Amino acid sequence: MQEESRQRVTSKRDISSKRVLGNPVLYAQFLRNNFNIPFLKNVKPEDIEDVSERYIPYLGTEFESDTVKRIRLCVPGKEQEFLQEPLFLIFLTEHKSRVDYDVSMQLLKYMLCIWLDYGREMEQKKEGISHRKSFRYPLIIPIVYYEGKAPWTADRRFQTRIACGDLLFHDWVPDFTYEVVRLHDYSNEELLARGDEMSLIMLFNKIQDEVDLSEFIKLPPDKLDEMVKNTPETILDIIVSVMESLCVKIGATEEEMQECVSRVRERRMGYLFENIEKMDIQAERRNTTEARKEAQKAKEEVREAKNEIIKTQENMVRSIIALCRKLKVSKEETVKEVMETCNMTRETAIQKVDLYWKQ
């Protein structure tokens, strides 16, 4: 039951994350607000193309919750002209409370897929173009959106993931760095001041425990309402899915969830949680921890039982062989006795007799 609940939370999160990042308006807001990269400051929704699906066949279903965007970049100083090569953004969402130290390898898989696919695409347009000296593959910026409270302690350079890659052998190791947007680096006030829908979603995603919920409830209701005053219904639908995911996470009842959804629909963000009696995130985490301990204990008990059975059987084999030797039974007859008594194959019985015959 607890595992089913955990999977439901994860599934809800993945679905809502996919919807959020799949919306070009929200994605453009995210890029403009969270990166000190000049050419992303003016990115518009119409410049963003989601191309995630084309890489799933190469990467597998484990990457389904991630997104890849193809961005049209303007020529500096000329807003109506676009660079020939697009920019690709790889976006990984980490819901884990622990840091994933192998994320750089996951990003490299994406980067290789994108470059190889781009090369094939260009070859279809003009055969042999990728082999020319002037040909260039597009720029890729890898991004990790991290919702955990713990600091992101993984090194962001790929070379450090390879033994001696950043020391003696760095000339032979590919290298790149990735951007990390750590949700909890932003205060509620900072997100509130931005005033857009993506920042509201980030405020929701920040709620991890009772303290976070309490801090959210203290935010000025009128400021929260203002964030969705002119929100299109399509984006409001996405905010509803994020709210449903949050309600599952905090253990709200079905009735409480429906009330929160209704208030989102009514654009009354400042009064979302006033009737939720109790938040049980910590209880759920304790239950999950206890369940893991119980599962581990059960595994150890099964392992010990198997070991005991194996030990008992081995002692029985040794006793049969010792008795046969004492009675001057031939090795061949002893093999047959071990096979019949211990339900062993002939090959195994021969090995056991050879092992214990002279002991």
C-alpha positions as a printed NumPy array, in Angstrom:
array([[  0.   ,   0.   ,   0.   ],
       [  2.801,   2.391,   0.92 ],
       [  4.737,   1.477,  -2.23 ],
       [  1.586,   2.042,  -4.294],
       [  1.155,   5.487,  -2.691],
       [  4.796,   6.373,  -3.408],
       [  4.434,   5.313,  -7.042],
       [  1.263,   7.375,  -7.367],
       [  3.102,  10.48 ,  -6.111],
       [  6.013,   9.866,  -8.503],
       [  3.676,   9.269, -11.433],
       [  1.71 ,  12.443, -10.669],
       [  4.927,  14.443, -10.407],
       [  6.279,  13.117, -13.7  ],
       [  3.026,  13.839, -15.522],
       [  2.709,  17.383, -14.163],
       [  6.416,  18.095, -14.815],
       [  6.044,  16.892, -18.39 ],
       [  3.029,  19.143, -18.902],
       [  4.729,  22.154, -17.344],
       [  7.915,  21.798, -19.365],
       [  5.957,  20.945, -22.499],
       [  4.22 ,  24.323, -22.484],
       [  6.264,  26.924, -24.422],
       [  4.89 ,  29.887, -22.446],
       [  5.911,  28.389, -19.095],
       [  9.219,  27.192, -20.497],
       [ 10.023,  30.655, -21.871],
       [  9.259,  32.153, -18.442],
       [ 11.558,  29.617, -16.826],
       [ 14.448,  30.387, -19.199],
       [ 14.106,  34.159, -18.849],
       [ 13.999,  34.076, -15.047],
       [ 16.562,  31.48 , -14.017],
       [ 19.661,  31.867, -16.171],
       [ 22.271,  34.544, -16.51 ],
       [ 22.619,  33.756, -20.211],
       [ 22.065,  36.867, -22.373],
       [ 20.601,  35.153, -25.459],
       [ 17.934,  33.418, -23.314],
       [ 16.681,  36.642, -21.739],
       [ 14.445,  37.493, -24.697],
       [ 13.382,  34.004, -25.762],
       [  9.738,  33.836, -26.865],
       [  7.33 ,  30.883, -26.742],
       [  7.197,  30.73 , -30.542],
       [ 10.991,  30.219, -30.617],
       [ 10.697,  26.965, -28.639],
       [ 10.077,  23.558, -30.189],
       [  9.719,  20.438, -28.038],
       [ 11.588,  17.568, -29.719],
       [ 11.743,  15.177, -26.753],
       [  9.83 ,  12.341, -28.408],
       [ 12.32 ,  11.823, -31.218],
       [ 15.037,  10.715, -28.764],
       [ 13.035,   8.224, -26.683],
       [ 13.58 ,   5.365, -29.195],
       [ 17.348,   5.789, -28.757],
       [ 17.384,   6.371, -24.989],
       [ 14.555,   4.184, -23.661],
       [ 11.525,   4.776, -21.447],
       [ 13.598,   5.725, -18.376],
       [ 14.11 ,   9.129, -20.013],
       [ 10.424,   9.806, -20.699],
       [ 10.057,  12.433, -17.967],
       [ 12.916,  14.538, -19.421],
       [ 12.567,  17.132, -22.17 ],
       [ 14.665,  18.341, -25.077],
       [ 13.962,  21.742, -26.623],
       [ 15.109,  23.172, -29.918],
       [ 15.443,  26.965, -29.645],
       [ 15.649,  29.446, -32.502],
       [ 18.229,  32.106, -31.645],
       [ 18.139,  35.638, -32.976],
       [ 21.179,  37.204, -34.607],
       [ 22.596,  39.647, -32.007],
       [ 21.078,  43.076, -32.622],
       [ 18.662,  41.754, -35.284],
       [ 15.516,  40.354, -33.668],
       [ 13.941,  39.296, -36.975],
       [ 16.941,  37.263, -38.154],
       [ 17.776,  33.832, -36.767],
       [ 21.031,  31.922, -36.597],
       [ 21.275,  28.955, -38.957],
       [ 22.18 ,  26.448, -36.225],
       [ 19.568,  26.019, -33.467],
       [ 20.303,  25.776, -29.774],
       [ 19.286,  22.6  , -27.948],
       [ 18.382,  22.534, -24.256],
       [ 18.335,  19.244, -22.348],
       [ 16.146,  19.524, -19.282],
       [ 16.271,  16.886, -16.52 ],
       [ 13.926,  17.14 , -13.557],
       [ 15.252,  15.606, -10.348],
       [ 12.518,  14.881,  -7.787],
       [ 14.983,  13.018,  -5.606],
       [ 15.886,  14.254,  -2.139],
       [ 19.382,  12.901,  -2.799],
       [ 21.824,  14.17 ,  -5.391],
       [ 22.268,  12.025,  -8.504],
       [ 26.023,  11.892,  -9.04 ],
       [ 25.709,  10.121, -12.395],
       [ 23.56 ,  12.798, -14.013],
       [ 26.473,  14.026, -16.168],
       [ 26.646,  10.604, -17.881],
       [ 22.904,  10.709, -18.511],
       [ 23.301,  14.153, -20.064],
       [ 26.14 ,  12.959, -22.28 ],
       [ 23.855,  10.219, -23.683],
       [ 21.357,  12.905, -24.654],
       [ 24.013,  15.132, -26.199],
       [ 25.352,  12.321, -28.38 ],
       [ 21.832,  11.414, -29.525],
       [ 21.076,  15.032, -30.436],
       [ 24.311,  15.544, -32.366],
       [ 24.025,  12.247, -34.256],
       [ 20.384,  12.96 , -35.095],
       [ 21.263,  16.474, -36.232],
       [ 24.007,  15.109, -38.475],
       [ 21.548,  12.663, -40.085],
       [ 19.022,  15.461, -40.559],
       [ 21.57 ,  17.67 , -42.32 ],
       [ 22.767,  14.742, -44.467],
       [ 19.217,  14.194, -45.704],
       [ 19.128,  17.813, -46.828],
       [ 22.577,  17.765, -48.421],
       [ 24.583,  14.568, -48.713],
       [ 28.156,  14.786, -47.408],
       [ 27.667,  18.088, -45.576],
       [ 28.629,  16.706, -42.16 ],
       [ 32.056,  15.7  , -43.515],
       [ 32.947,  19.234, -44.583],
       [ 35.47 ,  21.318, -42.693],
       [ 32.958,  24.13 , -42.222],
       [ 30.212,  21.929, -40.768],
       [ 29.366,  22.574, -37.12 ],
       [ 27.113,  20.694, -34.746],
       [ 24.666,  22.778, -32.689],
       [ 25.29 ,  24.082, -29.196],
       [ 23.655,  22.134, -26.36 ],
       [ 23.065,  23.497, -22.866],
       [ 22.246,  20.744, -20.325],
       [ 19.993,  21.808, -17.442],
       [ 19.086,  20.022, -14.213],
       [ 16.031,  21.293, -12.326],
       [ 16.486,  20.023,  -8.785],
       [ 13.621,  20.056,  -6.263],
       [ 15.422,  18.416,  -3.333],
       [ 16.241,  20.444,  -0.221],
       [ 19.749,  19.045,   0.159],
       [ 22.504,  21.05 ,  -1.586],
       [ 23.523,  19.877,  -5.059],
       [ 26.991,  18.491,  -4.303],
       [ 27.688,  16.675,  -7.591],
       [ 30.515,  18.196,  -9.632],
       [ 29.062,  19.837, -12.736],
       [ 32.019,  19.077, -14.999],
       [ 31.88 ,  15.782, -16.869],
       [ 35.654,  15.159, -16.719],
       [ 35.526,  14.691, -12.954],
       [ 33.339,  11.609, -13.485],
       [ 36.181,   9.859, -15.338],
       [ 39.128,   8.435, -13.378],
       [ 41.981,  10.971, -13.632],
       [ 39.913,  12.711, -16.324],
       [ 40.419,  16.175, -14.867],
       [ 44.101,  15.627, -14.004],
       [ 46.706,  13.764, -16.081],
       [ 44.445,  12.632, -18.897],
       [ 42.133,  15.597, -19.459],
       [ 43.313,  16.012, -23.075],
       [ 41.707,  12.657, -23.961],
       [ 38.433,  13.043, -22.075],
       [ 35.418,  14.961, -23.46 ],
       [ 34.193,  17.701, -21.182],
       [ 31.187,  19.918, -20.586],
       [ 29.419,  21.519, -17.668],
       [ 25.707,  21.6  , -16.935],
       [ 23.457,  24.193, -15.344],
       [ 21.662,  23.427, -12.086],
       [ 18.508,  25.255, -11.074],
       [ 18.008,  24.343,  -7.429],
       [ 14.456,  25.224,  -6.491],
       [ 15.247,  25.91 ,  -2.842],
       [ 17.851,  28.541,  -3.741],
       [ 14.925,  30.891,  -4.396],
       [ 12.943,  32.434,  -1.564],
       [  9.147,  32.526,  -1.67 ],
       [  9.322,  36.309,  -1.831],
       [ 11.633,  36.216,  -4.856],
       [  9.353,  33.85 ,  -6.738],
       [  6.293,  35.858,  -5.749],
       [  7.89 ,  39.071,  -7.033],
       [  8.349,  37.563, -10.504],
       [  4.586,  37.407, -10.805],
       [  4.276,  34.791, -13.557],
       [  2.706,  31.346, -13.753],
       [  5.971,  29.391, -13.822],
       [  7.038,  31.052, -10.574],
       [  3.702,  30.049,  -9.005],
       [  4.342,  26.45 , -10.032],
       [  7.815,  26.668,  -8.494],
       [  6.212,  27.92 ,  -5.271],
       [  3.997,  24.827,  -5.262],
       [  6.962,  22.549,  -5.941],
       [  8.849,  24.052,  -3.003],
       [  6.315,  22.618,  -0.569],
       [  8.121,  19.58 ,   0.862],
       [  7.057,  19.565,   4.521],
       [  4.829,  21.265,   7.11 ],
       [  7.183,  24.238,   7.418],
       [  7.069,  24.882,   3.67 ],
       [  3.275,  24.709,   3.679],
       [  3.111,  27.104,   6.622],
       [  5.394,  29.569,   4.817],
       [  3.292,  29.364,   1.664],
       [  0.085,  30.095,   3.599],
       [  1.694,  33.29 ,   4.957],
       [  2.159,  34.75 ,   1.456],
       [ -0.139,  37.705,   0.617],
       [ -3.319,  36.248,  -0.953],
       [ -3.758,  39.199,  -3.317],
       [ -0.223,  38.749,  -4.716],
       [ -0.858,  35.051,  -5.354],
       [ -4.197,  35.818,  -7.032],
       [ -2.472,  38.403,  -9.234],
       [ -0.146,  35.721, -10.634],
       [ -3.055,  34.029, -12.409],
       [ -5.298,  37.005, -13.048],
       [ -4.854,  36.842, -16.828],
       [ -3.726,  33.23 , -17.153],
       [ -5.1  ,  31.403, -20.235],
       [ -7.236,  28.348, -19.514],
       [ -4.67 ,  26.019, -21.125],
       [ -2.02 ,  27.072, -18.599],
       [ -4.564,  27.055, -15.77 ],
       [ -5.212,  23.4  , -16.619],
       [ -1.509,  22.707, -16.129],
       [ -1.521,  24.509, -12.778],
       [ -4.471,  22.295, -11.792],
       [ -2.421,  19.157, -12.574],
       [  0.456,  20.523, -10.469],
       [ -1.988,  21.193,  -7.636],
       [ -3.356,  17.639,  -7.859],
       [  0.2  ,  16.295,  -7.687],
       [  0.883,  18.448,  -4.624],
       [ -2.31 ,  17.274,  -2.916],
       [ -1.284,  13.638,  -3.42 ],
       [  2.153,  14.438,  -2.013],
       [  0.819,  16.099,   1.139],
       [ -1.766,  13.394,   1.751],
       [ -4.862,  15.543,   1.188],
       [ -8.212,  13.763,   1.017],
       [-10.104,  13.561,  -2.256],
       [-12.536,  16.197,  -0.959],
       [ -9.678,  18.525,   0.01 ],
       [ -8.064,  18.033,  -3.374],
       [-11.259,  18.909,  -5.21 ],
       [-11.64 ,  22.045,  -3.08 ],
       [ -8.067,  23.124,  -3.93 ],
       [ -8.685,  22.46 ,  -7.63 ],
       [-11.877,  24.526,  -7.508],
       [ -9.997,  27.432,  -5.994],
       [ -7.35 ,  27.245,  -8.691],
       [-10.14 ,  27.355, -11.262],
       [-11.598,  30.376,  -9.462],
       [ -8.115,  31.976,  -9.43 ],
       [ -8.158,  32.194,  -5.613],
       [ -4.586,  31.083,  -4.946],
       [ -4.292,  32.798,  -1.584],
       [ -6.813,  30.494,   0.113],
       [ -5.822,  27.12 ,  -1.259],
       [ -4.984,  25.252,   1.934],
       [ -7.05 ,  26.958,   4.623],
       [ -9.283,  23.905,   5.198],
       [ -6.639,  21.171,   5.004],
       [ -6.488,  19.855,   8.557],
       [ -3.175,  18.073,   8.585],
       [ -0.223,  17.585,   6.345],
       [  1.23 ,  14.101,   6.592],
       [  4.4  ,  14.325,   4.457],
       [  6.632,  13.491,   7.408],
       [  4.364,  10.633,   8.464],
       [  4.453,   9.282,   4.917],
       [  8.237,   9.521,   4.87 ],
       [  8.451,   7.753,   8.231],
       [  6.138,   5.047,   6.938],
       [  8.22 ,   4.683,   3.787],
       [ 11.411,   4.463,   5.85 ],
       [  9.858,   1.836,   8.123],
       [  8.618,  -0.1  ,   5.11 ],
       [ 12.119,  -0.101,   3.641],
       [ 13.557,  -1.313,   6.941],
       [ 10.981,  -4.093,   7.131],
       [ 11.681,  -5.099,   3.528],
       [ 15.425,  -5.161,   4.201],
       [ 14.895,  -7.184,   7.37 ],
       [ 12.751,  -9.675,   5.464],
       [ 15.438, -10.012,   2.766],
       [ 18.088, -10.68 ,   5.409],
       [ 15.896, -13.293,   7.101],
       [ 15.315, -15.047,   3.765],
       [ 19.045, -14.939,   3.037],
       [ 19.863, -16.397,   6.461],
       [ 17.266, -19.137,   6.003],
       [ 18.722, -20.052,   2.594],
       [ 22.209, -20.138,   4.056],
       [ 21.02 , -22.39 ,   6.866],
       [ 19.364, -24.767,   4.403],
       [ 22.526, -24.88 ,   2.307],
       [ 24.627, -25.497,   5.421],
       [ 22.297, -28.27 ,   6.608],
       [ 22.329, -29.959,   3.197],
       [ 26.116, -29.736,   3.016],
       [ 26.449, -31.379,   6.441],
       [ 24.104, -34.146,   5.295],
       [ 26.217, -34.76 ,   2.166],
       [ 29.391, -34.958,   4.242],
       [ 27.764, -37.397,   6.701],
       [ 26.547, -39.705,   3.895],
       [ 29.986, -39.756,   2.272],
       [ 31.726, -40.402,   5.6  ],
       [ 29.334, -43.259,   6.389],
       [ 29.794, -44.819,   2.941],
       [ 33.567, -44.751,   3.34 ],
       [ 33.292, -46.336,   6.784],
       [ 31.138, -49.125,   5.304],
       [ 33.625, -49.478,   2.43 ],
       [ 31.052, -48.533,  -0.204],
       [ 32.582, -47.707,  -3.583],
       [ 32.76 , -44.123,  -4.824],
       [ 30.314, -44.922,  -7.617],
       [ 27.74 , -46.299,  -5.17 ],
       [ 28.355, -43.311,  -2.874],
       [ 27.595, -40.949,  -5.771],
       [ 24.29 , -42.754,  -6.35 ],
       [ 23.439, -42.533,  -2.637],
       [ 24.121, -38.777,  -2.559],
       [ 22.027, -38.278,  -5.706],
       [ 19.033, -40.142,  -4.267],
       [ 19.186, -38.857,  -0.687],
       [ 19.979, -35.199,  -1.448],
       [ 18.14 , -34.914,  -4.765],
       [ 21.275, -33.856,  -6.644],
       [ 22.324, -34.214, -10.249],
       [ 25.019, -36.766, -11.009],
       [ 27.522, -34.037, -11.873],
       [ 26.975, -32.243,  -8.543],
       [ 27.079, -35.488,  -6.576],
       [ 30.417, -36.441,  -8.185],
       [ 31.845, -33.036,  -7.254],
       [ 30.723, -33.444,  -3.641],
       [ 32.113, -36.99 ,  -3.356],
       [ 35.454, -35.894,  -4.818],
       [ 35.522, -32.959,  -2.411],
       [ 34.808, -34.893,   0.804],
       [ 36.093, -38.416,   0.016],
       [ 39.506, -37.948,   1.595],
       [ 38.425, -35.79 ,   4.547]])
